[in-house]
Amino acid sequence: MEKKSKILIVEDAIVTVKLLRQLFRSKAYDTLEAYDGEEGLEKVKAYGPDLIILDMMMPKLDGWEVCKRLKEDDDTKHIPIVMLTGKSEVSDKIKGLDMGADDYMAKPFHAKELLAVVRSRLAKKAAKEQLVQEEKLSALERMMDEVSHEILNPLVSAGGFARRVYQSLPEGSQNKKYMEIILENVAVLEKMVKGLAESNRATVSYMEASNINEIIIDTLKMLDEEIRKNDIVVETNLMSNPPLIHVDRENLKLSISNLIENSAEAMRGEKRVLKIRTEADEGYLEIEISDSGKGVSKDNIKSLFDPFFTSKIYGPGLGLTFALKAIQSHKGMISVESEEGVGSIFNIRLPMRRRSL
Protein backbone atom coordinates (compact mmCIF):
# COMPACT_ATOMS: atom_id res chain seq x y z
CA MET A 1 0.00 0.00 0.00
CA GLU A 2 0.99 3.61 -0.50
CA LYS A 3 3.14 5.09 2.20
CA LYS A 4 1.09 7.23 4.59
CA SER A 5 2.01 10.87 5.15
CA LYS A 6 2.98 11.48 8.77
CA ILE A 7 1.53 14.38 10.76
CA LEU A 8 2.86 15.43 14.16
CA ILE A 9 0.26 17.17 16.34
CA VAL A 10 1.85 19.46 18.94
CA GLU A 11 -1.01 20.64 21.15
CA ASP A 12 -1.58 20.73 24.92
CA ALA A 13 -5.39 20.51 24.81
CA ILE A 14 -6.29 16.80 24.97
CA VAL A 15 -9.74 17.34 23.45
CA THR A 16 -8.22 19.12 20.43
CA VAL A 17 -5.58 16.41 20.04
CA LYS A 18 -8.25 13.69 19.96
CA LEU A 19 -10.26 15.66 17.41
CA LEU A 20 -7.25 16.23 15.14
CA ARG A 21 -6.08 12.63 15.46
CA GLN A 22 -9.53 11.32 14.48
CA LEU A 23 -9.79 13.80 11.60
CA PHE A 24 -6.40 12.96 10.08
CA ARG A 25 -6.61 9.21 10.58
CA SER A 26 -10.02 9.17 8.90
CA LYS A 27 -8.18 10.46 5.80
CA ALA A 28 -5.48 7.75 6.06
CA TYR A 29 -2.77 9.97 7.55
CA ASP A 30 -0.43 8.59 10.21
CA THR A 31 -0.28 10.71 13.36
CA LEU A 32 1.78 11.18 16.50
CA GLU A 33 1.06 13.58 19.35
CA ALA A 34 3.11 15.80 21.66
CA TYR A 35 1.63 17.85 24.49
CA ASP A 36 4.21 20.59 25.02
CA GLY A 37 6.88 22.39 23.02
CA GLU A 38 9.87 20.46 24.33
CA GLU A 39 8.21 17.11 23.70
CA GLY A 40 7.28 18.34 20.23
CA LEU A 41 10.91 19.07 19.34
CA GLU A 42 11.99 15.65 20.60
CA LYS A 43 9.33 13.83 18.59
CA VAL A 44 10.14 15.73 15.39
CA LYS A 45 13.60 14.15 15.43
CA ALA A 46 12.34 10.67 16.28
CA TYR A 47 9.20 10.62 14.10
CA GLY A 48 10.32 12.49 10.99
CA PRO A 49 6.90 14.00 10.17
CA ASP A 50 5.86 15.21 6.73
CA LEU A 51 3.87 18.06 8.33
CA ILE A 52 3.45 19.59 11.79
CA ILE A 53 0.26 20.98 13.36
CA LEU A 54 1.55 23.39 15.99
CA ASP A 55 -0.37 25.15 18.76
CA MET A 56 0.88 28.54 19.91
CA MET A 57 0.11 28.62 23.62
CA MET A 58 1.81 25.65 25.27
CA PRO A 59 3.80 24.90 28.43
CA LYS A 60 7.63 24.76 28.52
CA LEU A 61 8.09 26.18 25.01
CA ASP A 62 5.46 28.12 23.11
CA GLY A 63 4.70 27.48 19.47
CA TRP A 64 6.60 30.51 18.22
CA GLU A 65 9.84 29.29 19.80
CA VAL A 66 9.29 25.73 18.55
CA CYS A 67 8.68 27.03 15.03
CA LYS A 68 11.77 29.24 15.19
CA ARG A 69 14.02 26.37 16.26
CA LEU A 70 12.65 23.99 13.64
CA LYS A 71 13.14 26.50 10.82
CA GLU A 72 16.71 27.26 11.95
CA ASP A 73 17.66 23.56 11.82
CA ASP A 74 18.76 22.30 8.39
CA ASP A 75 17.31 18.86 9.17
CA THR A 76 13.79 20.16 9.90
CA LYS A 77 13.40 23.49 8.12
CA HIS A 78 11.77 21.81 5.10
CA ILE A 79 8.85 20.42 7.17
CA PRO A 80 5.63 22.44 6.62
CA ILE A 81 4.18 23.93 9.81
CA VAL A 82 0.50 24.81 10.20
CA MET A 83 -0.07 26.94 13.29
CA LEU A 84 -3.31 26.60 15.26
CA THR A 85 -4.16 29.13 17.94
CA GLY A 86 -7.00 30.70 19.84
CA LYS A 87 -5.48 34.10 19.10
CA SER A 88 -6.85 35.66 15.95
CA GLU A 89 -5.11 39.05 16.04
CA VAL A 90 -3.27 40.01 12.88
CA SER A 91 -0.11 40.70 14.89
CA ASP A 92 -0.05 37.11 16.15
CA LYS A 93 -0.50 35.77 12.63
CA ILE A 94 2.31 37.97 11.33
CA LYS A 95 4.57 36.85 14.19
CA GLY A 96 3.90 33.19 13.38
CA LEU A 97 4.58 33.65 9.68
CA ASP A 98 7.73 35.65 10.44
CA MET A 99 8.97 32.70 12.50
CA GLY A 100 8.64 30.52 9.40
CA ALA A 101 5.16 29.00 9.69
CA ASP A 102 3.66 27.98 6.36
CA ASP A 103 0.02 28.50 7.33
CA TYR A 104 -1.91 29.96 10.24
CA MET A 105 -5.43 29.00 11.34
CA ALA A 106 -7.41 30.39 14.25
CA LYS A 107 -9.51 28.22 16.56
CA PRO A 108 -12.22 27.12 16.19
CA PHE A 109 -11.18 25.81 12.79
CA HIS A 110 -13.26 24.16 10.08
CA ALA A 111 -12.25 20.54 9.47
CA LYS A 112 -12.61 20.75 5.69
CA GLU A 113 -10.54 23.93 5.53
CA LEU A 114 -7.79 22.42 7.68
CA LEU A 115 -7.71 19.27 5.55
CA ALA A 116 -7.46 21.37 2.40
CA VAL A 117 -4.51 23.28 3.87
CA VAL A 118 -2.81 20.01 4.88
CA ARG A 119 -3.32 18.47 1.42
CA SER A 120 -1.98 21.59 -0.25
CA ARG A 121 1.13 21.78 1.93
CA LEU A 122 1.91 18.08 1.55
CA ALA A 123 1.50 18.32 -2.22
CA LYS A 124 3.83 21.34 -2.39
CA LYS A 125 6.39 19.55 -0.23
CA ALA A 126 6.25 16.44 -2.44
CA ALA A 127 6.55 18.54 -5.61
CA LYS A 128 9.56 20.40 -4.23
CA GLU A 129 11.26 17.16 -3.21
CA GLN A 130 10.57 15.73 -6.66
CA LEU A 131 12.09 18.80 -8.31
CA VAL A 132 15.20 18.62 -6.12
CA GLN A 133 15.59 14.93 -6.96
CA GLU A 134 15.20 15.59 -10.68
CA GLU A 135 17.80 18.35 -10.53
CA LYS A 136 20.20 15.98 -8.77
CA LEU A 137 19.66 13.31 -11.38
CA SER A 138 20.07 15.80 -14.22
CA ALA A 139 23.39 16.95 -12.75
CA LEU A 140 24.37 13.31 -12.34
CA GLU A 141 23.67 12.56 -16.00
CA ARG A 142 25.91 15.42 -17.11
CA MET A 143 28.63 14.28 -14.76
CA MET A 144 28.33 10.68 -15.94
CA ASP A 145 28.75 11.68 -19.57
CA GLU A 146 31.90 13.64 -18.78
CA VAL A 147 33.41 11.09 -16.41
CA SER A 148 32.71 8.10 -18.66
CA HIS A 149 34.28 9.83 -21.64
CA GLU A 150 37.35 11.09 -19.78
CA ILE A 151 38.07 7.96 -17.72
CA LEU A 152 37.11 4.95 -19.79
CA ASN A 153 39.84 5.00 -22.46
CA PRO A 154 42.82 5.66 -20.14
CA LEU A 155 41.41 3.17 -17.65
CA VAL A 156 41.22 0.41 -20.27
CA SER A 157 44.81 1.15 -21.32
CA ALA A 158 46.07 1.21 -17.74
CA GLY A 159 44.33 -2.07 -16.93
CA GLY A 160 45.61 -3.75 -20.06
CA PHE A 161 49.24 -2.76 -19.50
CA ALA A 162 49.03 -3.62 -15.79
CA ARG A 163 47.83 -7.14 -16.62
CA ARG A 164 50.73 -7.64 -19.06
CA VAL A 165 53.25 -6.54 -16.43
CA TYR A 166 51.58 -8.75 -13.83
CA GLN A 167 51.81 -11.82 -16.05
CA SER A 168 55.51 -11.21 -16.73
CA LEU A 169 56.52 -11.04 -13.08
CA PRO A 170 57.75 -14.13 -11.19
CA GLU A 171 55.44 -15.73 -8.64
CA GLY A 172 55.99 -14.57 -5.08
CA SER A 173 57.79 -11.35 -5.98
CA GLN A 174 56.92 -8.19 -4.08
CA ASN A 175 56.29 -6.30 -7.32
CA LYS A 176 53.69 -8.88 -8.33
CA LYS A 177 51.85 -8.24 -5.07
CA TYR A 178 51.92 -4.53 -5.82
CA MET A 179 50.50 -5.20 -9.26
CA GLU A 180 47.68 -7.24 -7.72
CA ILE A 181 46.71 -4.19 -5.66
CA ILE A 182 46.80 -2.00 -8.78
CA LEU A 183 44.60 -4.45 -10.71
CA GLU A 184 42.11 -4.65 -7.84
CA ASN A 185 41.75 -0.87 -7.86
CA VAL A 186 41.44 -0.83 -11.64
CA ALA A 187 38.61 -3.35 -11.32
CA VAL A 188 36.83 -1.07 -8.82
CA LEU A 189 37.10 1.86 -11.23
CA GLU A 190 35.95 -0.27 -14.16
CA LYS A 191 32.87 -1.33 -12.16
CA MET A 192 32.17 2.32 -11.33
CA VAL A 193 32.40 3.40 -14.97
CA LYS A 194 30.13 0.48 -15.92
CA GLY A 195 27.65 1.71 -13.32
CA LEU A 196 27.79 5.18 -14.84
CA ALA A 197 27.05 3.78 -18.28
CA GLU A 198 24.15 1.70 -16.93
CA SER A 199 22.65 4.70 -15.16
CA ASN A 200 22.60 6.59 -18.44
CA ARG A 201 20.41 3.81 -19.81
CA ALA A 202 17.88 4.12 -16.99
CA THR A 203 15.41 6.11 -19.06
CA VAL A 204 12.67 4.15 -20.79
CA SER A 205 13.69 2.93 -24.23
CA TYR A 206 11.27 0.14 -25.19
CA MET A 207 7.83 -0.25 -23.65
CA GLU A 208 5.84 -3.46 -23.91
CA ALA A 209 2.85 -5.01 -22.15
CA SER A 210 4.32 -7.17 -19.40
CA ASN A 211 3.40 -9.45 -16.52
CA ILE A 212 5.12 -8.05 -13.43
CA ASN A 213 5.25 -11.47 -11.75
CA GLU A 214 7.16 -12.89 -14.71
CA ILE A 215 9.67 -10.03 -14.52
CA ILE A 216 10.25 -10.72 -10.82
CA ILE A 217 10.64 -14.47 -11.39
CA ASP A 218 13.10 -13.86 -14.24
CA THR A 219 15.08 -11.48 -12.01
CA LEU A 220 15.26 -14.05 -9.20
CA LYS A 221 16.49 -16.68 -11.68
CA MET A 222 19.17 -14.26 -12.84
CA LEU A 223 20.30 -13.79 -9.22
CA ASP A 224 19.86 -17.44 -8.22
CA GLU A 225 23.59 -18.14 -7.74
CA GLU A 226 24.11 -15.06 -5.54
CA ILE A 227 20.99 -15.84 -3.51
CA ARG A 228 22.12 -19.42 -2.86
CA LYS A 229 25.72 -18.36 -2.15
CA ASN A 230 24.51 -15.96 0.54
CA ASP A 231 22.02 -18.45 2.06
CA ILE A 232 19.10 -16.08 1.50
CA VAL A 233 15.58 -17.40 2.00
CA VAL A 234 13.27 -15.82 -0.58
CA GLU A 235 9.55 -15.62 0.23
CA THR A 236 7.25 -14.45 -2.57
CA ASN A 237 3.63 -13.37 -2.32
CA LEU A 238 2.72 -12.53 -5.91
CA MET A 239 -0.82 -11.54 -6.84
CA SER A 240 -2.83 -13.87 -9.05
CA ASN A 241 -3.36 -12.84 -12.67
CA PRO A 242 -1.76 -9.38 -12.41
CA PRO A 243 -2.90 -6.83 -15.00
CA LEU A 244 -0.43 -6.27 -17.82
CA ILE A 245 1.43 -2.97 -17.59
CA HIS A 246 3.58 -1.21 -20.17
CA VAL A 247 7.18 -1.17 -18.97
CA ASP A 248 10.74 -1.38 -20.20
CA ARG A 249 11.32 -4.98 -19.11
CA GLU A 250 15.12 -4.86 -19.03
CA ASN A 251 15.31 -1.62 -17.07
CA LEU A 252 12.71 -2.84 -14.61
CA LYS A 253 14.53 -6.16 -14.16
CA LEU A 254 17.78 -4.30 -13.52
CA SER A 255 16.06 -1.98 -11.04
CA ILE A 256 14.59 -4.90 -9.08
CA SER A 257 17.94 -6.69 -9.28
CA ASN A 258 19.72 -3.66 -7.80
CA LEU A 259 17.24 -3.50 -4.90
CA ILE A 260 17.65 -7.22 -4.20
CA GLU A 261 21.45 -6.99 -4.33
CA ASN A 262 21.41 -4.08 -1.88
CA SER A 263 19.17 -6.10 0.44
CA ALA A 264 21.57 -9.04 0.18
CA GLU A 265 24.44 -6.73 1.13
CA ALA A 266 22.49 -5.50 4.17
CA MET A 267 21.78 -9.06 5.36
CA ARG A 268 25.37 -10.24 5.62
CA GLY A 269 25.84 -12.00 8.94
CA GLU A 270 22.15 -11.61 9.73
CA LYS A 271 19.04 -13.79 9.50
CA ARG A 272 18.68 -13.64 5.72
CA VAL A 273 15.04 -13.44 4.66
CA LEU A 274 14.00 -11.56 1.54
CA LYS A 275 10.29 -11.01 0.90
CA ILE A 276 8.77 -9.87 -2.39
CA ARG A 277 5.10 -8.97 -2.74
CA THR A 278 2.98 -7.63 -5.59
CA GLU A 279 -0.53 -6.16 -5.49
CA ALA A 280 -2.77 -3.70 -7.30
CA ASP A 281 -3.84 -0.56 -5.46
CA GLU A 282 -5.87 2.40 -6.77
CA GLY A 283 -4.58 2.47 -10.34
CA TYR A 284 -1.06 1.44 -9.42
CA LEU A 285 0.74 -1.88 -9.35
CA GLU A 286 2.96 -2.21 -6.29
CA ILE A 287 6.15 -4.20 -5.81
CA GLU A 288 7.37 -4.48 -2.22
CA ILE A 289 10.84 -5.82 -1.45
CA SER A 290 11.69 -6.22 2.23
CA ASP A 291 14.76 -7.61 3.94
CA SER A 292 15.80 -8.67 7.43
CA GLY A 293 19.04 -6.69 7.30
CA LYS A 294 20.54 -4.17 9.67
CA GLY A 295 18.38 -1.31 8.47
CA VAL A 296 19.36 2.28 7.76
CA SER A 297 19.41 5.21 10.20
CA LYS A 298 16.94 8.09 9.81
CA ASP A 299 19.86 10.38 8.94
CA ASN A 300 21.10 8.12 6.14
CA ILE A 301 17.77 7.09 4.66
CA LYS A 302 17.29 10.54 3.11
CA SER A 303 20.48 10.04 1.06
CA LEU A 304 20.00 6.39 0.15
CA PHE A 305 19.18 7.06 -3.52
CA ASP A 306 21.91 9.67 -3.97
CA PRO A 307 24.75 8.68 -6.33
CA PHE A 308 27.82 7.18 -4.62
CA PHE A 309 26.11 7.31 -1.22
CA THR A 310 27.79 4.99 1.24
CA SER A 311 26.99 3.78 4.74
CA LYS A 312 28.05 0.89 6.94
CA ILE A 313 25.25 -1.14 5.39
CA TYR A 314 25.13 -0.09 1.75
CA GLY A 315 28.40 0.43 -0.10
CA PRO A 316 29.01 3.26 -2.58
CA GLY A 317 27.46 2.79 -5.98
CA LEU A 318 24.76 3.70 -8.43
CA GLY A 319 22.37 0.76 -8.12
CA LEU A 320 19.71 2.57 -6.14
CA THR A 321 20.17 5.73 -8.19
CA PHE A 322 19.56 3.68 -11.34
CA ALA A 323 16.42 2.16 -9.80
CA LEU A 324 15.09 5.62 -8.90
CA LYS A 325 15.71 7.01 -12.40
CA ALA A 326 14.19 3.96 -14.10
CA ILE A 327 11.05 3.95 -11.95
CA GLN A 328 10.56 7.70 -12.38
CA SER A 329 10.94 7.33 -16.15
CA HIS A 330 7.92 4.99 -15.98
CA LYS A 331 5.98 7.78 -14.21
CA GLY A 332 6.18 5.63 -11.10
CA MET A 333 7.39 6.16 -7.54
CA ILE A 334 9.84 4.41 -5.26
CA SER A 335 10.11 4.84 -1.49
CA VAL A 336 11.87 3.17 1.40
CA GLU A 337 11.15 2.62 5.06
CA SER A 338 13.83 1.29 7.35
CA GLU A 339 14.45 0.56 11.01
CA GLU A 340 17.88 -0.14 12.40
CA GLY A 341 18.17 -3.71 13.61
CA VAL A 342 14.94 -4.74 11.85
CA GLY A 343 15.42 -4.23 8.10
CA SER A 344 14.27 -2.18 5.13
CA ILE A 345 11.21 -2.14 2.89
CA PHE A 346 11.42 -0.78 -0.66
CA ASN A 347 8.10 0.02 -2.33
CA ILE A 348 7.72 0.55 -6.09
CA ARG A 349 4.46 1.95 -7.52
CA LEU A 350 3.92 1.73 -11.27
CA PRO A 351 0.86 3.17 -13.05
CA MET A 352 -1.31 0.43 -14.55
CA ARG A 353 -2.50 2.70 -17.31
CA ARG A 354 0.02 3.66 -19.94
CA ARG A 355 0.92 7.34 -19.74
CA SER A 356 2.64 9.58 -22.24
CA LEU A 357 6.40 9.60 -21.67
Secondary structure in CASP SS format (residue, H / E / C, confidence):
PFRMAT SS
TARGET T0000
AUTHOR 0000-0000-0000
METHOD secondary structure of the structure
MODEL  1
M C 1.00
E C 1.00
K C 1.00
K C 1.00
S C 1.00
K E 1.00
I E 1.00
L E 1.00
I E 1.00
V E 1.00
E C 1.00
D C 1.00
A C 1.00
I H 1.00
V H 1.00
T H 1.00
V H 1.00
K H 1.00
L H 1.00
L H 1.00
R H 1.00
Q H 1.00
L H 1.00
F H 1.00
R H 1.00
S H 1.00
K C 1.00
A C 1.00
Y C 1.00
D E 1.00
T E 1.00
L E 1.00
E E 1.00
A E 1.00
Y C 1.00
D C 1.00
G H 1.00
E H 1.00
E H 1.00
G H 1.00
L H 1.00
E H 1.00
K H 1.00
V H 1.00
K H 1.00
A H 1.00
Y H 1.00
G C 1.00
P C 1.00
D C 1.00
L E 1.00
I E 1.00
I E 1.00
L E 1.00
D E 1.00
M C 1.00
M C 1.00
M C 1.00
P C 1.00
K C 1.00
L C 1.00
D C 1.00
G H 1.00
W H 1.00
E H 1.00
V H 1.00
C H 1.00
K H 1.00
R H 1.00
L H 1.00
K H 1.00
E H 1.00
D C 1.00
D C 1.00
D C 1.00
T C 1.00
K C 1.00
H C 1.00
I C 1.00
P C 1.00
I E 1.00
V E 1.00
M E 1.00
L E 1.00
T E 1.00
G C 1.00
K C 1.00
S C 1.00
E C 1.00
V H 1.00
S H 1.00
D H 1.00
K H 1.00
I H 1.00
K H 1.00
G H 1.00
L H 1.00
D H 1.00
M C 1.00
G C 1.00
A C 1.00
D C 1.00
D E 1.00
Y E 1.00
M E 1.00
A E 1.00
K C 1.00
P C 1.00
F C 1.00
H C 1.00
A H 1.00
K H 1.00
E H 1.00
L H 1.00
L H 1.00
A H 1.00
V H 1.00
V H 1.00
R H 1.00
S H 1.00
R H 1.00
L H 1.00
A H 1.00
K H 1.00
K H 1.00
A H 1.00
A H 1.00
K H 1.00
E H 1.00
Q H 1.00
L H 1.00
V H 1.00
Q H 1.00
E H 1.00
E H 1.00
K H 1.00
L H 1.00
S H 1.00
A H 1.00
L H 1.00
E H 1.00
R H 1.00
M H 1.00
M H 1.00
D H 1.00
E H 1.00
V H 1.00
S H 1.00
H H 1.00
E H 1.00
I H 1.00
L H 1.00
N H 1.00
P H 1.00
L H 1.00
V H 1.00
S H 1.00
A H 1.00
G H 1.00
G H 1.00
F H 1.00
A H 1.00
R H 1.00
R H 1.00
V H 1.00
Y H 1.00
Q H 1.00
S H 1.00
L C 1.00
P C 1.00
E C 1.00
G C 1.00
S C 1.00
Q H 1.00
N H 1.00
K H 1.00
K H 1.00
Y H 1.00
M H 1.00
E H 1.00
I H 1.00
I H 1.00
L H 1.00
E H 1.00
N H 1.00
V H 1.00
A H 1.00
V H 1.00
L H 1.00
E H 1.00
K H 1.00
M H 1.00
V H 1.00
K H 1.00
G H 1.00
L H 1.00
A H 1.00
E H 1.00
S H 1.00
N H 1.00
R C 1.00
A C 1.00
T C 1.00
V C 1.00
S C 1.00
Y C 1.00
M C 1.00
E E 1.00
A E 1.00
S E 1.00
N C 1.00
I H 1.00
N H 1.00
E H 1.00
I H 1.00
I H 1.00
I H 1.00
D H 1.00
T H 1.00
L H 1.00
K H 1.00
M H 1.00
L C 1.00
D H 1.00
E H 1.00
E H 1.00
I H 1.00
R H 1.00
K H 1.00
N C 1.00
D C 1.00
I C 1.00
V E 1.00
V E 1.00
E E 1.00
T E 1.00
N E 1.00
L C 1.00
M C 1.00
S C 1.00
N C 1.00
P C 1.00
P C 1.00
L C 1.00
I E 1.00
H E 1.00
V E 1.00
D C 1.00
R H 1.00
E H 1.00
N H 1.00
L H 1.00
K H 1.00
L H 1.00
S H 1.00
I H 1.00
S H 1.00
N H 1.00
L H 1.00
I H 1.00
E H 1.00
N H 1.00
S H 1.00
A H 1.00
E H 1.00
A H 1.00
M C 1.00
R C 1.00
G C 1.00
E C 1.00
K C 1.00
R C 1.00
V E 1.00
L E 1.00
K E 1.00
I E 1.00
R E 1.00
T E 1.00
E E 1.00
A E 1.00
D E 1.00
E C 1.00
G C 1.00
Y E 1.00
L E 1.00
E E 1.00
I E 1.00
E E 1.00
I E 1.00
S E 1.00
D E 1.00
S C 1.00
G C 1.00
K C 1.00
G C 1.00
V C 1.00
S C 1.00
K H 1.00
D H 1.00
N H 1.00
I H 1.00
K C 1.00
S C 1.00
L C 1.00
F C 1.00
D C 1.00
P C 1.00
F C 1.00
F C 1.00
T C 1.00
S C 1.00
K C 1.00
I C 1.00
Y C 1.00
G C 1.00
P C 1.00
G C 1.00
L C 1.00
G H 1.00
L H 1.00
T H 1.00
F H 1.00
A H 1.00
L H 1.00
K H 1.00
A H 1.00
I H 1.00
Q H 1.00
S H 1.00
H C 1.00
K C 1.00
G C 1.00
M E 1.00
I E 1.00
S E 1.00
V E 1.00
E E 1.00
S E 1.00
E E 1.00
E C 1.00
G C 1.00
V C 1.00
G E 1.00
S E 1.00
I E 1.00
F E 1.00
N E 1.00
I E 1.00
R E 1.00
L E 1.00
P E 1.00
M C 1.00
R C 1.00
R C 1.00
R C 1.00
S C 1.00
L C 1.00
END
